[in-house]
Amino acid sequence: MNISDPIADMLTRIRNAGRAGHEKCIVTSSKIKKSILEILKEEGFISNFQVIKNGEFSDYEIQLKYSALRVPVINKIERVSKPGRRIYIDHESIKPIRSNLGISILSTSKGIMTGKKAKKLNIGGEFLCLIY
């Protein structure tokens, strides 16, 4: 199956698994997805992720994180820049998400990073998604 936006597909799978109360979800692997998942793990939005070999291909198994009352830690996960409409922002336009309770993820010339880190480095980039 050909997916036109693999990042949006991964974010949708995470959102749907969280709403359904699943412990984990599986997404196909790529370098950009790995970078995004590493940021989500660093920032505490997911517990862990690991590579699963599936024949000649590999997938990521994502361990979702919940509060003590089984409420998903991720309230909203949204794709901003899409293949049909790319959104780029400069370092001055990077704003805090939900009073610093959330994060924005950008693709910059220095790699995939959070908006906070990009603002510190004074670089902008493509606004991939926001999570809170």
N, CA, C and O atoms as CSV, one atom per row, in Angstrom:
chain,resi,resn,atom,element,x,y,z
A,1,MET,N,N,0.838,-1.173,0.000
A,1,MET,CA,C,0.000,0.000,0.000
A,1,MET,C,C,0.889,1.245,0.000
A,1,MET,O,O,1.852,1.334,0.761
A,2,ASN,N,N,0.555,2.183,-0.850
A,2,ASN,CA,C,1.328,3.415,-0.961
A,2,ASN,C,C,0.695,4.497,-0.090
A,2,ASN,O,O,-0.477,4.832,-0.263
A,3,ILE,N,N,1.459,5.030,0.828
A,3,ILE,CA,C,0.971,6.073,1.731
A,3,ILE,C,C,1.600,7.392,1.297
A,3,ILE,O,O,2.822,7.487,1.186
A,4,SER,N,N,0.776,8.410,1.050
A,4,SER,CA,C,1.303,9.685,0.559
A,4,SER,C,C,1.993,10.495,1.657
A,4,SER,O,O,2.882,11.295,1.366
A,5,ASP,N,N,1.592,10.297,2.915
A,5,ASP,CA,C,2.207,11.034,4.022
A,5,ASP,C,C,2.501,10.074,5.182
A,5,ASP,O,O,1.663,9.903,6.068
A,6,PRO,N,N,3.682,9.449,5.182
A,6,PRO,CA,C,4.003,8.468,6.224
A,6,PRO,C,C,4.056,9.041,7.638
A,6,PRO,O,O,3.757,8.330,8.598
A,7,ILE,N,N,4.434,10.321,7.786
A,7,ILE,CA,C,4.481,10.926,9.123
A,7,ILE,C,C,3.074,11.064,9.679
A,7,ILE,O,O,2.830,10.740,10.841
A,8,ALA,N,N,2.144,11.543,8.856
A,8,ALA,CA,C,0.746,11.672,9.290
A,8,ALA,C,C,0.167,10.303,9.632
A,8,ALA,O,O,-0.618,10.180,10.572
A,9,ASP,N,N,0.550,9.271,8.874
A,9,ASP,CA,C,0.082,7.916,9.158
A,9,ASP,C,C,0.565,7.461,10.533
A,9,ASP,O,O,-0.206,6.889,11.303
A,10,MET,N,N,1.855,7.715,10.849
A,10,MET,CA,C,2.396,7.332,12.154
A,10,MET,C,C,1.682,8.079,13.281
A,10,MET,O,O,1.313,7.474,14.288
A,11,LEU,N,N,1.487,9.383,13.119
A,11,LEU,CA,C,0.820,10.175,14.152
A,11,LEU,C,C,-0.618,9.703,14.363
A,11,LEU,O,O,-1.098,9.660,15.496
A,12,THR,N,N,-1.300,9.352,13.283
A,12,THR,CA,C,-2.676,8.858,13.380
A,12,THR,C,C,-2.726,7.517,14.093
A,12,THR,O,O,-3.625,7.279,14.900
A,13,ARG,N,N,-1.774,6.639,13.806
A,13,ARG,CA,C,-1.734,5.337,14.491
A,13,ARG,C,C,-1.506,5.512,15.990
A,13,ARG,O,O,-2.121,4.815,16.798
A,14,ILE,N,N,-0.625,6.437,16.364
A,14,ILE,CA,C,-0.367,6.708,17.785
A,14,ILE,C,C,-1.621,7.276,18.443
A,14,ILE,O,O,-2.004,6.848,19.532
A,15,ARG,N,N,-2.259,8.238,17.781
A,15,ARG,CA,C,-3.483,8.858,18.316
A,15,ARG,C,C,-4.594,7.817,18.494
A,15,ARG,O,O,-5.234,7.768,19.544
A,16,ASN,N,N,-4.821,6.991,17.479
A,16,ASN,CA,C,-5.885,5.986,17.548
A,16,ASN,C,C,-5.611,4.932,18.615
A,16,ASN,O,O,-6.524,4.526,19.333
A,17,ALA,N,N,-4.355,4.485,18.723
A,17,ALA,CA,C,-4.006,3.481,19.736
A,17,ALA,C,C,-4.187,4.047,21.138
A,17,ALA,O,O,-4.643,3.339,22.036
A,18,GLY,N,N,-3.836,5.309,21.334
A,18,GLY,CA,C,-4.011,5.951,22.640
A,18,GLY,C,C,-5.473,6.071,23.018
A,18,GLY,O,O,-5.850,5.794,24.156
A,19,ARG,N,N,-6.295,6.483,22.069
A,19,ARG,CA,C,-7.731,6.622,22.345
A,19,ARG,C,C,-8.391,5.279,22.607
A,19,ARG,O,O,-9.353,5.196,23.370
A,20,ALA,N,N,-7.875,4.218,21.972
A,20,ALA,CA,C,-8.435,2.879,22.167
A,20,ALA,C,C,-7.894,2.213,23.428
A,20,ALA,O,O,-8.382,1.156,23.826
A,21,GLY,N,N,-6.879,2.827,24.068
A,21,GLY,CA,C,-6.326,2.283,25.299
A,21,GLY,C,C,-5.328,1.159,25.092
A,21,GLY,O,O,-5.077,0.381,26.012
A,22,HIS,N,N,-4.751,1.061,23.893
A,22,HIS,CA,C,-3.777,0.008,23.615
A,22,HIS,C,C,-2.444,0.316,24.292
A,22,HIS,O,O,-2.077,1.477,24.470
A,23,GLU,N,N,-1.735,-0.731,24.662
A,23,GLU,CA,C,-0.418,-0.577,25.293
A,23,GLU,C,C,0.645,-0.172,24.280
A,23,GLU,O,O,1.572,0.568,24.609
A,24,LYS,N,N,0.511,-0.661,23.046
A,24,LYS,CA,C,1.516,-0.396,22.022
A,24,LYS,C,C,0.872,-0.299,20.649
A,24,LYS,O,O,-0.265,-0.725,20.445
A,25,CYS,N,N,1.615,0.265,19.723
A,25,CYS,CA,C,1.181,0.286,18.324
A,25,CYS,C,C,2.411,0.065,17.445
A,25,CYS,O,O,3.544,0.280,17.877
A,26,ILE,N,N,2.171,-0.362,16.218
A,26,ILE,CA,C,3.257,-0.701,15.301
A,26,ILE,C,C,3.167,0.197,14.070
A,26,ILE,O,O,2.097,0.357,13.481
A,27,VAL,N,N,4.304,0.780,13.690
A,27,VAL,CA,C,4.389,1.607,12.486
A,27,VAL,C,C,5.598,1.164,11.669
A,27,VAL,O,O,6.553,0.611,12.214
A,28,THR,N,N,5.553,1.407,10.365
A,28,THR,CA,C,6.686,1.071,9.516
A,28,THR,C,C,7.859,1.995,9.853
A,28,THR,O,O,7.666,3.094,10.373
A,29,SER,N,N,9.052,1.542,9.557
A,29,SER,CA,C,10.236,2.300,9.976
A,29,SER,C,C,10.758,3.211,8.870
A,29,SER,O,O,10.626,2.917,7.682
A,30,SER,N,N,11.349,4.313,9.287
A,30,SER,CA,C,12.101,5.220,8.417
A,30,SER,C,C,12.972,6.092,9.325
A,30,SER,O,O,12.757,6.145,10.536
A,31,LYS,N,N,13.936,6.762,8.742
A,31,LYS,CA,C,14.851,7.595,9.535
A,31,LYS,C,C,14.125,8.763,10.196
A,31,LYS,O,O,14.373,9.076,11.361
A,32,ILE,N,N,13.228,9.407,9.448
A,32,ILE,CA,C,12.527,10.571,9.994
A,32,ILE,C,C,11.582,10.151,11.115
A,32,ILE,O,O,11.437,10.872,12.103
A,33,LYS,N,N,10.935,8.990,10.973
A,33,LYS,CA,C,10.053,8.493,12.038
A,33,LYS,C,C,10.863,8.173,13.285
A,33,LYS,O,O,10.416,8.428,14.403
A,34,LYS,N,N,12.058,7.612,13.094
A,34,LYS,CA,C,12.918,7.299,14.235
A,34,LYS,C,C,13.294,8.573,14.987
A,34,LYS,O,O,13.284,8.596,16.218
A,35,SER,N,N,13.624,9.630,14.250
A,35,SER,CA,C,13.979,10.909,14.883
A,35,SER,C,C,12.807,11.475,15.676
A,35,SER,O,O,12.985,11.967,16.790
A,36,ILE,N,N,11.607,11.403,15.099
A,36,ILE,CA,C,10.416,11.910,15.787
A,36,ILE,C,C,10.135,11.082,17.032
A,36,ILE,O,O,9.816,11.637,18.083
A,37,LEU,N,N,10.250,9.757,16.930
A,37,LEU,CA,C,10.003,8.883,18.084
A,37,LEU,C,C,11.029,9.113,19.192
A,37,LEU,O,O,10.683,9.054,20.373
A,38,GLU,N,N,12.287,9.375,18.826
A,38,GLU,CA,C,13.309,9.671,19.840
A,38,GLU,C,C,12.959,10.948,20.607
A,38,GLU,O,O,13.153,11.022,21.821
A,39,ILE,N,N,12.443,11.948,19.894
A,39,ILE,CA,C,12.026,13.192,20.555
A,39,ILE,C,C,10.839,12.928,21.473
A,39,ILE,O,O,10.807,13.422,22.600
A,40,LEU,N,N,9.861,12.150,21.001
A,40,LEU,CA,C,8.689,11.835,21.830
A,40,LEU,C,C,9.100,11.087,23.098
A,40,LEU,O,O,8.523,11.304,24.164
A,41,LYS,N,N,10.096,10.208,22.980
A,41,LYS,CA,C,10.588,9.471,24.152
A,41,LYS,C,C,11.330,10.414,25.107
A,41,LYS,O,O,11.103,10.370,26.316
A,42,GLU,N,N,12.212,11.264,24.574
A,42,GLU,CA,C,12.957,12.237,25.391
A,42,GLU,C,C,12.025,13.154,26.174
A,42,GLU,O,O,12.261,13.450,27.345
A,43,GLU,N,N,10.965,13.598,25.507
A,43,GLU,CA,C,10.036,14.559,26.109
A,43,GLU,C,C,8.989,13.891,26.998
A,43,GLU,O,O,8.196,14.581,27.637
A,44,GLY,N,N,8.977,12.551,27.048
A,44,GLY,CA,C,8.086,11.835,27.956
A,44,GLY,C,C,6.684,11.575,27.433
A,44,GLY,O,O,5.776,11.308,28.221
A,45,PHE,N,N,6.484,11.646,26.119
A,45,PHE,CA,C,5.159,11.389,25.560
A,45,PHE,C,C,4.923,9.910,25.261
A,45,PHE,O,O,3.775,9.471,25.199
A,46,ILE,N,N,5.995,9.134,25.075
A,46,ILE,CA,C,5.883,7.680,24.928
A,46,ILE,C,C,6.868,7.025,25.891
A,46,ILE,O,O,7.855,7.638,26.295
A,47,SER,N,N,6.591,5.771,26.254
A,47,SER,CA,C,7.485,5.068,27.180
A,47,SER,C,C,8.763,4.628,26.493
A,47,SER,O,O,9.862,4.846,27.002
A,48,ASN,N,N,8.610,3.999,25.318
A,48,ASN,CA,C,9.751,3.435,24.618
A,48,ASN,C,C,9.333,3.066,23.208
A,48,ASN,O,O,8.145,3.066,22.887
A,49,PHE,N,N,10.310,2.751,22.362
A,49,PHE,CA,C,10.031,2.149,21.061
A,49,PHE,C,C,11.196,1.248,20.711
A,49,PHE,O,O,12.329,1.479,21.133
A,50,GLN,N,N,10.901,0.217,19.932
A,50,GLN,CA,C,11.951,-0.719,19.541
A,50,GLN,C,C,11.730,-1.174,18.108
A,50,GLN,O,O,10.619,-1.099,17.585
A,51,VAL,N,N,12.803,-1.648,17.478
A,51,VAL,CA,C,12.746,-2.119,16.098
A,51,VAL,C,C,12.331,-3.581,16.090
A,51,VAL,O,O,12.847,-4.390,16.862
A,52,ILE,N,N,11.395,-3.911,15.211
A,52,ILE,CA,C,10.954,-5.295,15.031
A,52,ILE,C,C,11.252,-5.675,13.589
A,52,ILE,O,O,10.788,-5.012,12.661
A,53,LYS,N,N,12.027,-6.740,13.394
A,53,LYS,CA,C,12.328,-7.217,12.044
A,53,LYS,C,C,11.115,-7.963,11.505
A,53,LYS,O,O,10.554,-8.831,12.172
A,54,ASN,N,N,10.722,-7.607,10.282
A,54,ASN,CA,C,9.560,-8.211,9.642
A,54,ASN,C,C,9.996,-8.663,8.251
A,54,ASN,O,O,9.703,-8.003,7.254
A,55,GLY,N,N,10.703,-9.803,8.193
A,55,GLY,CA,C,11.263,-10.253,6.926
A,55,GLY,C,C,12.401,-9.332,6.525
A,55,GLY,O,O,13.327,-9.106,7.304
A,56,GLU,N,N,12.335,-8.801,5.311
A,56,GLU,CA,C,13.378,-7.873,4.858
A,56,GLU,C,C,13.099,-6.437,5.293
A,56,GLU,O,O,13.964,-5.571,5.165
A,57,PHE,N,N,11.900,-6.182,5.805
A,57,PHE,CA,C,11.522,-4.857,6.286
A,57,PHE,C,C,11.584,-4.826,7.808
A,57,PHE,O,O,11.689,-5.867,8.458
A,58,SER,N,N,11.517,-3.630,8.363
A,58,SER,CA,C,11.456,-3.519,9.819
A,58,SER,C,C,10.381,-2.506,10.203
A,58,SER,O,O,10.054,-1.601,9.435
A,59,ASP,N,N,9.847,-2.678,11.396
A,59,ASP,CA,C,8.803,-1.813,11.937
A,59,ASP,C,C,9.249,-1.308,13.299
A,59,ASP,O,O,10.200,-1.828,13.882
A,60,TYR,N,N,8.556,-0.289,13.804
A,60,TYR,CA,C,8.773,0.193,15.161
A,60,TYR,C,C,7.569,-0.183,16.006
A,60,TYR,O,O,6.424,0.057,15.621
A,61,GLU,N,N,7.839,-0.778,17.164
A,61,GLU,CA,C,6.788,-1.050,18.141
A,61,GLU,C,C,6.882,0.050,19.197
A,61,GLU,O,O,7.889,0.171,19.895
A,62,ILE,N,N,5.824,0.846,19.304
A,62,ILE,CA,C,5.818,2.007,20.190
A,62,ILE,C,C,5.038,1.677,21.453
A,62,ILE,O,O,3.869,1.297,21.385
A,63,GLN,N,N,5.690,1.822,22.618
A,63,GLN,CA,C,5.035,1.623,23.913
A,63,GLN,C,C,4.405,2.951,24.329
A,63,GLN,O,O,5.112,3.917,24.613
A,64,LEU,N,N,3.088,2.993,24.363
A,64,LEU,CA,C,2.391,4.232,24.707
A,64,LEU,C,C,2.425,4.472,26.207
A,64,LEU,O,O,2.587,3.536,26.990
A,65,LYS,N,N,2.271,5.722,26.600
A,65,LYS,CA,C,2.351,6.104,28.006
A,65,LYS,C,C,0.992,6.622,28.468
A,65,LYS,O,O,0.329,7.374,27.754
A,66,TYR,N,N,0.587,6.215,29.666
A,66,TYR,CA,C,-0.694,6.620,30.239
A,66,TYR,C,C,-0.481,7.161,31.642
A,66,TYR,O,O,0.515,6.847,32.294
A,67,SER,N,N,-1.432,7.984,32.110
A,67,SER,CA,C,-1.394,8.475,33.488
A,67,SER,C,C,-1.878,7.361,34.413
A,67,SER,O,O,-2.233,6.278,33.950
A,68,ALA,N,N,-1.892,7.622,35.703
A,68,ALA,CA,C,-2.333,6.619,36.681
A,68,ALA,C,C,-3.795,6.228,36.472
A,68,ALA,O,O,-4.190,5.113,36.813
A,69,LEU,N,N,-4.596,7.129,35.917
A,69,LEU,CA,C,-6.019,6.856,35.672
A,69,LEU,C,C,-6.275,6.314,34.269
A,69,LEU,O,O,-7.412,6.330,33.797
A,70,ARG,N,N,-5.228,5.836,33.599
A,70,ARG,CA,C,-5.298,5.272,32.247
A,70,ARG,C,C,-5.739,6.293,31.193
A,70,ARG,O,O,-6.379,5.937,30.204
A,71,VAL,N,N,-5.396,7.544,31.413
A,71,VAL,CA,C,-5.648,8.592,30.424
A,71,VAL,C,C,-4.364,8.742,29.602
A,71,VAL,O,O,-3.284,8.844,30.183
A,72,PRO,N,N,-4.451,8.760,28.268
A,72,PRO,CA,C,-3.230,8.895,27.459
A,72,PRO,C,C,-2.486,10.194,27.773
A,72,PRO,O,O,-3.104,11.238,27.981
A,73,VAL,N,N,-1.162,10.119,27.804
A,73,VAL,CA,C,-0.333,11.298,28.048
A,73,VAL,C,C,-0.472,12.275,26.875
A,73,VAL,O,O,-0.438,13.490,27.069
A,74,ILE,N,N,-0.626,11.744,25.668
A,74,ILE,CA,C,-0.788,12.583,24.481
A,74,ILE,C,C,-2.257,12.955,24.339
A,74,ILE,O,O,-3.091,12.107,24.021
A,75,ASN,N,N,-2.574,14.239,24.580
A,75,ASN,CA,C,-3.939,14.730,24.400
A,75,ASN,C,C,-4.215,15.037,22.939
A,75,ASN,O,O,-5.283,14.716,22.418
A,76,LYS,N,N,-3.249,15.657,22.286
A,76,LYS,CA,C,-3.412,16.014,20.883
A,76,LYS,C,C,-2.087,15.823,20.169
A,76,LYS,O,O,-1.039,16.240,20.663
A,77,ILE,N,N,-2.139,15.195,19.010
A,77,ILE,CA,C,-0.963,15.015,18.169
A,77,ILE,C,C,-1.422,15.340,16.755
A,77,ILE,O,O,-2.293,14.665,16.206
A,78,GLU,N,N,-0.836,16.370,16.171
A,78,GLU,CA,C,-1.376,16.920,14.930
A,78,GLU,C,C,-0.274,17.224,13.928
A,78,GLU,O,O,0.744,17.820,14.280
A,79,ARG,N,N,-0.473,16.820,12.694
A,79,ARG,CA,C,0.444,17.133,11.594
A,79,ARG,C,C,0.166,18.563,11.151
A,79,ARG,O,O,-0.992,18.931,10.953
A,80,VAL,N,N,1.206,19.373,10.993
A,80,VAL,CA,C,1.027,20.769,10.595
A,80,VAL,C,C,1.393,20.941,9.121
A,80,VAL,O,O,0.537,21.294,8.310
A,81,SER,N,N,2.650,20.695,8.770
A,81,SER,CA,C,3.092,20.800,7.383
A,81,SER,C,C,2.755,19.498,6.671
A,81,SER,O,O,3.098,18.416,7.148
A,82,LYS,N,N,2.084,19.603,5.531
A,82,LYS,CA,C,1.637,18.411,4.802
A,82,LYS,C,C,2.264,18.410,3.411
A,82,LYS,O,O,2.756,19.444,2.959
A,83,PRO,N,N,2.256,17.267,2.727
A,83,PRO,CA,C,2.852,17.236,1.384
A,83,PRO,C,C,2.225,18.244,0.417
A,83,PRO,O,O,2.921,18.779,-0.445
A,84,GLY,N,N,0.930,18.509,0.548
A,84,GLY,CA,C,0.266,19.458,-0.342
A,84,GLY,C,C,0.439,20.906,0.070
A,84,GLY,O,O,0.228,21.812,-0.737
A,85,ARG,N,N,0.817,21.132,1.306
A,85,ARG,CA,C,0.984,22.503,1.820
A,85,ARG,C,C,2.071,22.509,2.890
A,85,ARG,O,O,1.807,22.256,4.065
A,86,ARG,N,N,3.277,22.797,2.468
A,86,ARG,CA,C,4.408,22.849,3.398
A,86,ARG,C,C,4.362,24.146,4.197
A,86,ARG,O,O,4.068,25.211,3.654
A,87,ILE,N,N,4.655,24.045,5.494
A,87,ILE,CA,C,4.659,25.213,6.372
A,87,ILE,C,C,6.065,25.352,6.953
A,87,ILE,O,O,6.569,24.445,7.615
A,88,TYR,N,N,6.684,26.494,6.696
A,88,TYR,CA,C,8.019,26.788,7.205
A,88,TYR,C,C,7.930,27.976,8.155
A,88,TYR,O,O,7.182,28.924,7.915
A,89,ILE,N,N,8.701,27.912,9.234
A,89,ILE,CA,C,8.729,29.027,10.176
A,89,ILE,C,C,10.179,29.381,10.506
A,89,ILE,O,O,11.055,28.516,10.522
A,90,ASP,N,N,10.414,30.664,10.769
A,90,ASP,CA,C,11.745,31.085,11.189
A,90,ASP,C,C,11.830,31.036,12.712
A,90,ASP,O,O,10.820,30.844,13.388
A,91,HIS,N,N,13.022,31.208,13.243
A,91,HIS,CA,C,13.216,31.048,14.691
A,91,HIS,C,C,12.422,32.068,15.502
A,91,HIS,O,O,12.073,31.802,16.652
A,92,GLU,N,N,12.134,33.227,14.921
A,92,GLU,CA,C,11.371,34.246,15.650
A,92,GLU,C,C,9.893,33.885,15.769
A,92,GLU,O,O,9.208,34.364,16.672
A,93,SER,N,N,9.397,33.040,14.858
A,93,SER,CA,C,7.973,32.661,14.854
A,93,SER,C,C,7.673,31.440,15.719
A,93,SER,O,O,6.509,31.064,15.862
A,94,ILE,N,N,8.692,30.817,16.296
A,94,ILE,CA,C,8.480,29.624,17.124
A,94,ILE,C,C,7.913,30.056,18.471
A,94,ILE,O,O,8.551,30.804,19.212
A,95,LYS,N,N,6.732,29.589,18.774
A,95,LYS,CA,C,6.037,29.956,20.015
A,95,LYS,C,C,5.896,28.731,20.918
A,95,LYS,O,O,5.904,27.603,20.425
A,96,PRO,N,N,5.767,28.933,22.233
A,96,PRO,CA,C,5.525,27.810,23.145
A,96,PRO,C,C,4.159,27.174,22.857
A,96,PRO,O,O,3.197,27.871,22.532
A,97,ILE,N,N,4.087,25.860,22.981
A,97,ILE,CA,C,2.843,25.125,22.768
A,97,ILE,C,C,2.206,24.869,24.132
A,97,ILE,O,O,2.831,24.265,25.004
A,98,ARG,N,N,0.982,25.318,24.320
A,98,ARG,CA,C,0.225,25.120,25.562
A,98,ARG,C,C,1.037,25.497,26.800
A,98,ARG,O,O,1.171,24.695,27.724
A,99,SER,N,N,1.567,26.691,26.818
A,99,SER,CA,C,2.359,27.204,27.948
A,99,SER,C,C,3.490,26.253,28.329
A,99,SER,O,O,3.703,25.961,29.506
A,100,ASN,N,N,4.202,25.781,27.325
A,100,ASN,CA,C,5.338,24.861,27.468
A,100,ASN,C,C,4.954,23.477,27.970
A,100,ASN,O,O,5.831,22.736,28.415
A,101,LEU,N,N,3.691,23.100,27.918
A,101,LEU,CA,C,3.288,21.732,28.254
A,101,LEU,C,C,3.380,20.825,27.035
A,101,LEU,O,O,3.399,19.602,27.170
A,102,GLY,N,N,3.436,21.411,25.861
A,102,GLY,CA,C,3.524,20.648,24.622
A,102,GLY,C,C,4.802,20.981,23.883
A,102,GLY,O,O,5.593,21.818,24.317
A,103,ILE,N,N,4.991,20.304,22.748
A,103,ILE,CA,C,6.179,20.545,21.938
A,103,ILE,C,C,5.791,20.678,20.471
A,103,ILE,O,O,4.778,20.143,20.022
A,104,SER,N,N,6.623,21.402,19.745
A,104,SER,CA,C,6.529,21.422,18.290
A,104,SER,C,C,7.768,20.702,17.777
A,104,SER,O,O,8.838,20.790,18.379
A,105,ILE,N,N,7.623,19.994,16.669
A,105,ILE,CA,C,8.753,19.281,16.077
A,105,ILE,C,C,9.017,19.882,14.707
A,105,ILE,O,O,8.114,20.003,13.879
A,106,LEU,N,N,10.280,20.260,14.479
A,106,LEU,CA,C,10.680,20.902,13.235
A,106,LEU,C,C,11.749,20.084,12.530
A,106,LEU,O,O,12.561,19.411,13.165
A,107,SER,N,N,11.732,20.156,11.211
A,107,SER,CA,C,12.803,19.596,10.404
A,107,SER,C,C,13.676,20.767,9.973
A,107,SER,O,O,13.251,21.606,9.179
A,108,THR,N,N,14.888,20.821,10.494
A,108,THR,CA,C,15.783,21.948,10.236
A,108,THR,C,C,16.999,21.483,9.443
A,108,THR,O,O,17.143,20.299,9.140
A,109,SER,N,N,17.860,22.419,9.118
A,109,SER,CA,C,19.104,22.080,8.429
A,109,SER,C,C,20.036,21.278,9.338
A,109,SER,O,O,20.954,20.617,8.853
A,110,LYS,N,N,19.806,21.331,10.652
A,110,LYS,CA,C,20.612,20.587,11.628
A,110,LYS,C,C,19.937,19.283,12.047
A,110,LYS,O,O,20.413,18.616,12.966
A,111,GLY,N,N,18.836,18.908,11.389
A,111,GLY,CA,C,18.134,17.664,11.708
A,111,GLY,C,C,16.773,17.926,12.330
A,111,GLY,O,O,16.329,19.069,12.431
A,112,ILE,N,N,16.116,16.843,12.747
A,112,ILE,CA,C,14.798,16.933,13.379
A,112,ILE,C,C,15.006,17.315,14.841
A,112,ILE,O,O,15.815,16.701,15.537
A,113,MET,N,N,14.271,18.338,15.310
A,113,MET,CA,C,14.415,18.771,16.703
A,113,MET,C,C,13.146,19.463,17.173
A,113,MET,O,O,12.258,19.777,16.381
A,114,THR,N,N,13.081,19.693,18.481
A,114,THR,CA,C,11.933,20.404,19.049
A,114,THR,C,C,12.037,21.890,18.703
A,114,THR,O,O,13.114,22.395,18.385
A,115,GLY,N,N,10.908,22.569,18.771
A,115,GLY,CA,C,10.887,24.000,18.510
A,115,GLY,C,C,11.729,24.775,19.502
A,115,GLY,O,O,12.370,25.765,19.149
A,116,LYS,N,N,11.725,24.320,20.751
A,116,LYS,CA,C,12.498,24.988,21.806
A,116,LYS,C,C,13.999,24.953,21.492
A,116,LYS,O,O,14.702,25.951,21.652
A,117,LYS,N,N,14.474,23.786,21.041
A,117,LYS,CA,C,15.890,23.640,20.711
A,117,LYS,C,C,16.249,24.467,19.473
A,117,LYS,O,O,17.313,25.085,19.420
A,118,ALA,N,N,15.354,24.474,18.477
A,118,ALA,CA,C,15.593,25.254,17.257
A,118,ALA,C,C,15.651,26.743,17.577
A,118,ALA,O,O,16.463,27.473,17.008
A,119,LYS,N,N,14.801,27.187,18.477
A,119,LYS,CA,C,14.786,28.608,18.867
A,119,LYS,C,C,16.100,28.983,19.559
A,119,LYS,O,O,16.636,30.068,19.331
A,120,LYS,N,N,16.625,28.072,20.414
A,120,LYS,CA,C,17.909,28.314,21.078
A,120,LYS,C,C,19.047,28.437,20.072
A,120,LYS,O,O,19.952,29.255,20.236
A,121,LEU,N,N,18.986,27.601,19.011
A,121,LEU,CA,C,20.031,27.606,17.991
A,121,LEU,C,C,19.802,28.673,16.920
A,121,LEU,O,O,20.598,28.809,15.991
A,122,ASN,N,N,18.704,29.431,17.056
A,122,ASN,CA,C,18.347,30.477,16.091
A,122,ASN,C,C,18.209,29.956,14.661
A,122,ASN,O,O,18.694,30.574,13.714
A,123,ILE,N,N,17.539,28.803,14.519
A,123,ILE,CA,C,17.267,28.279,13.178
A,123,ILE,C,C,15.788,27.920,13.063
A,123,ILE,O,O,15.159,27.494,14.033
A,124,GLY,N,N,15.259,28.096,11.888
A,124,GLY,CA,C,13.876,27.726,11.599
A,124,GLY,C,C,13.856,26.465,10.756
A,124,GLY,O,O,14.887,25.822,10.560
A,125,GLY,N,N,12.683,26.116,10.260
A,125,GLY,CA,C,12.573,24.938,9.420
A,125,GLY,C,C,11.131,24.592,9.135
A,125,GLY,O,O,10.226,25.397,9.354
A,126,GLU,N,N,10.927,23.378,8.640
A,126,GLU,CA,C,9.579,22.913,8.330
A,126,GLU,C,C,8.891,22.467,9.618
A,126,GLU,O,O,9.433,21.649,10.361
A,127,PHE,N,N,7.717,22.996,9.878
A,127,PHE,CA,C,6.936,22.712,11.084
A,127,PHE,C,C,6.202,21.389,10.864
A,127,PHE,O,O,5.117,21.371,10.284
A,128,LEU,N,N,6.794,20.277,11.328
A,128,LEU,CA,C,6.235,18.953,11.069
A,128,LEU,C,C,4.957,18.683,11.851
A,128,LEU,O,O,3.931,18.345,11.259
A,129,CYS,N,N,5.006,18.828,13.181
A,129,CYS,CA,C,3.832,18.486,13.988
A,129,CYS,C,C,3.905,19.150,15.353
A,129,CYS,O,O,4.940,19.683,15.755
A,130,LEU,N,N,2.773,19.102,16.056
A,130,LEU,CA,C,2.736,19.579,17.437
A,130,LEU,C,C,2.064,18.528,18.302
A,130,LEU,O,O,1.153,17.829,17.859
A,131,ILE,N,N,2.524,18.426,19.536
A,131,ILE,CA,C,2.044,17.419,20.480
A,131,ILE,C,C,1.839,18.079,21.829
A,131,ILE,O,O,2.688,18.844,22.287
A,132,TYR,N,N,0.717,17.784,22.466
A,132,TYR,CA,C,0.485,18.189,23.853
A,132,TYR,C,C,-0.499,17.253,24.495
A,132,TYR,O,O,-0.833,17.419,25.668
